[in-house]
Amino acid sequence: MAELKYEITEHIAVLGESSRGWTKELNKVSWNDYPPKYDIREWSPDHARMGKGVTLSNEEFDALRRVINGEEINDPDGDDVNEEDII
C-alpha cells in the first residue's frame, strides 16, 4: 500500500480533546500534494497519527457553515433547502 502523504496547511480550531490526549480538530489539509481541503478528524498530540475523519471541499464546507447558521442552502438541483428538510 502506498504511503499517505499529508500536510496540515492551516490549523483552524480544536473542537475537543479525548481522555488520551488526542484532539478533534478543524484544519485545512493537503492530501497527497493536492490542494488543501477542510478536514475534521482526531489527531495524536504530535500529529503523527490520525483517526477517521471527513474532508470537505470549499463548497461543502460553506454549505455546512450555512446549515449550522440556520441559513437556506440550495441543493444540487438548484432548489432551496431549509434546515428542517435536512434534519
Backbone bond lengths (Angstrom), bond angles and torsions (degrees), N, CA, C in turn:
res aa  C-N    CA-C-N  psi(-1)  N-CA   C-N-CA  omega(-1)  CA-C   N-CA-C  phi
1 M - - - 1.452 - - 1.524 108.87 -
2 A 1.319 116.77 136.16 1.460 122.34 -179.99 1.528 110.18 -68.26
3 E 1.308 114.32 147.87 1.457 120.08 178.99 1.523 110.10 -72.35
4 L 1.320 116.20 138.07 1.452 122.32 178.16 1.518 108.43 -83.19
5 K 1.324 116.56 124.76 1.456 121.27 179.29 1.523 108.40 -106.70
6 Y 1.326 116.19 132.60 1.461 119.84 179.11 1.522 110.09 -146.34
7 E 1.318 114.74 154.10 1.456 121.50 174.20 1.520 108.03 -142.47
8 I 1.320 116.53 123.48 1.459 120.70 174.03 1.525 106.02 -78.27
9 T 1.328 115.75 110.34 1.459 119.72 -176.13 1.523 112.89 -90.56
10 E 1.338 116.27 -20.94 1.474 120.46 179.09 1.514 109.58 -153.95
11 H 1.337 116.19 122.21 1.465 121.47 172.05 1.522 106.82 -85.81
12 I 1.326 116.31 122.17 1.461 119.37 -177.46 1.527 111.27 -102.63
13 A 1.351 117.22 -49.14 1.465 118.90 -177.29 1.521 110.87 -162.89
14 V 1.320 115.37 149.27 1.462 122.14 167.27 1.520 105.89 -96.52
15 L 1.339 116.55 122.81 1.460 121.63 -176.40 1.520 112.57 -93.03
16 G 1.323 116.85 -20.83 1.455 121.01 179.66 1.512 110.07 178.98
17 E 1.342 115.28 170.97 1.463 121.12 179.44 1.517 109.66 -138.23
18 S 1.333 116.12 135.82 1.462 120.88 179.13 1.526 109.70 -84.82
19 S 1.325 115.59 169.37 1.462 120.93 -179.98 1.530 112.20 -65.83
20 R 1.326 117.74 -21.24 1.468 120.60 179.37 1.531 112.54 -91.62
21 G 1.343 117.28 4.54 1.456 121.42 174.74 1.518 115.75 94.33
22 W 1.334 117.34 -2.92 1.462 119.89 176.47 1.526 108.44 -74.80
23 T 1.339 116.61 145.49 1.456 120.58 -179.60 1.522 110.70 -115.74
24 K 1.327 115.62 137.64 1.470 121.13 172.56 1.518 105.77 -87.66
25 E 1.341 115.64 123.57 1.447 120.32 -171.23 1.526 112.53 -130.37
26 L 1.328 114.12 152.91 1.456 122.47 167.95 1.516 105.95 -106.14
27 N 1.327 116.50 118.46 1.461 122.82 -178.80 1.515 109.73 -136.28
28 K 1.316 115.97 168.01 1.460 122.05 164.49 1.532 104.65 -102.16
29 V 1.337 116.05 125.45 1.462 121.56 -174.92 1.521 109.41 -128.58
30 S 1.323 115.23 134.42 1.460 121.77 172.12 1.524 107.03 -95.91
31 W 1.322 116.81 119.42 1.462 122.50 179.17 1.522 108.79 -102.44
32 N 1.326 116.92 125.01 1.470 122.91 177.11 1.528 112.47 50.85
33 D 1.327 115.80 44.44 1.475 124.06 175.92 1.525 114.52 66.94
34 Y 1.341 118.35 13.84 1.461 120.92 174.33 1.529 108.56 -83.50
35 P 1.339 117.57 164.24 1.468 119.55 178.05 1.532 110.66 -57.28
36 P 1.334 116.86 145.93 1.472 120.60 -178.24 1.522 112.32 -61.45
37 K 1.342 114.78 146.28 1.460 122.88 174.57 1.519 108.10 -129.04
38 Y 1.330 115.41 159.91 1.460 119.85 174.68 1.521 108.38 -67.24
39 D 1.319 116.23 141.73 1.455 120.69 -173.85 1.521 109.26 -144.20
40 I 1.332 116.58 131.67 1.468 122.64 176.50 1.517 106.89 -121.55
41 R 1.341 116.89 119.05 1.470 121.49 177.92 1.524 109.64 -167.52
42 E 1.340 114.85 169.51 1.461 120.74 175.03 1.518 110.03 -86.83
43 W 1.332 114.83 142.39 1.464 122.21 178.72 1.521 109.80 -128.06
44 S 1.329 115.43 145.15 1.464 120.15 172.62 1.530 107.78 -67.85
45 P 1.334 117.00 162.65 1.476 119.11 -176.99 1.529 114.12 -55.71
46 D 1.338 118.43 -32.65 1.466 120.62 -179.72 1.533 112.96 -95.02
47 H 1.322 117.68 4.11 1.472 124.76 -179.20 1.530 113.00 61.30
48 A 1.328 117.30 20.25 1.467 120.81 177.31 1.528 111.39 -84.37
49 R 1.343 116.73 -24.44 1.469 121.07 179.58 1.514 108.60 -127.53
50 M 1.339 114.51 154.63 1.461 119.22 -177.67 1.515 110.44 -141.46
51 G 1.321 115.63 159.17 1.451 121.94 173.05 1.514 109.78 -97.19
52 K 1.325 114.55 -178.51 1.467 119.29 176.07 1.522 108.77 -67.59
53 G 1.318 114.92 149.10 1.453 118.67 -178.66 1.503 111.19 -154.10
54 V 1.304 114.49 -166.58 1.463 121.65 179.20 1.523 107.75 -131.33
55 T 1.332 115.33 137.73 1.449 122.37 178.01 1.525 108.19 -114.33
56 L 1.333 116.50 134.53 1.457 122.23 -174.99 1.517 110.85 -125.54
57 S 1.334 116.18 137.21 1.465 120.95 172.02 1.533 108.04 -68.97
58 N 1.319 116.65 170.40 1.465 120.37 176.57 1.518 110.87 -58.08
59 E 1.335 117.11 -41.03 1.465 121.25 -179.24 1.531 111.41 -66.80
60 E 1.331 116.92 -42.18 1.466 120.53 178.54 1.525 110.84 -65.93
61 F 1.327 116.67 -40.51 1.462 120.14 178.55 1.522 110.50 -64.15
62 D 1.329 117.21 -41.15 1.456 120.68 178.56 1.527 110.78 -63.69
63 A 1.338 117.63 -40.54 1.465 120.77 177.25 1.528 110.58 -63.35
64 L 1.328 117.72 -42.22 1.468 121.18 177.72 1.517 110.57 -62.83
65 R 1.318 117.20 -44.61 1.468 121.40 178.93 1.522 110.47 -58.58
66 R 1.332 115.91 -43.00 1.456 119.76 -178.81 1.527 111.39 -67.55
67 V 1.312 118.34 -38.12 1.471 121.37 177.00 1.525 109.66 -63.71
68 I 1.316 116.96 -45.31 1.467 120.91 179.48 1.520 110.66 -61.14
69 N 1.326 117.03 -37.29 1.462 121.22 179.58 1.524 113.35 -81.23
70 G 1.342 117.26 0.25 1.460 121.14 177.42 1.517 114.06 76.93
71 E 1.328 116.95 19.80 1.459 120.66 179.63 1.519 110.06 -88.59
72 E 1.339 115.55 159.45 1.466 119.85 174.05 1.523 108.97 -75.90
73 I 1.309 115.65 145.86 1.459 120.36 174.40 1.522 108.37 -127.28
74 N 1.306 116.66 164.28 1.456 121.50 176.33 1.507 109.18 -100.85
75 D 1.343 116.10 136.26 1.457 118.99 174.75 1.529 107.91 -79.96
76 P 1.330 118.16 172.76 1.469 120.23 -177.15 1.525 114.05 -57.77
77 D 1.337 118.25 -22.68 1.466 121.40 178.72 1.529 112.06 -83.46
78 G 1.340 116.52 -3.62 1.455 120.26 178.54 1.509 114.08 90.76
79 D 1.350 118.00 2.59 1.458 121.21 179.03 1.525 109.47 -83.24
80 D 1.331 116.14 146.81 1.462 119.57 175.88 1.521 109.30 -69.66
81 V 1.305 115.63 140.30 1.450 122.81 178.43 1.512 107.60 -124.24
82 N 1.318 116.86 128.66 1.455 121.89 177.29 1.512 109.85 -93.21
83 E 1.317 116.19 159.39 1.467 121.35 179.35 1.525 110.75 -55.21
84 E 1.344 118.23 -38.90 1.455 122.19 -178.75 1.532 111.18 -62.38
85 D 1.340 116.88 -31.32 1.460 120.96 -179.52 1.530 111.61 -69.96
86 I 1.314 116.99 -27.19 1.464 121.63 -175.70 1.516 111.12 -85.50
87 I 1.306 116.11 -38.73 1.464 120.23 -176.95 1.470 108.83 -82.32
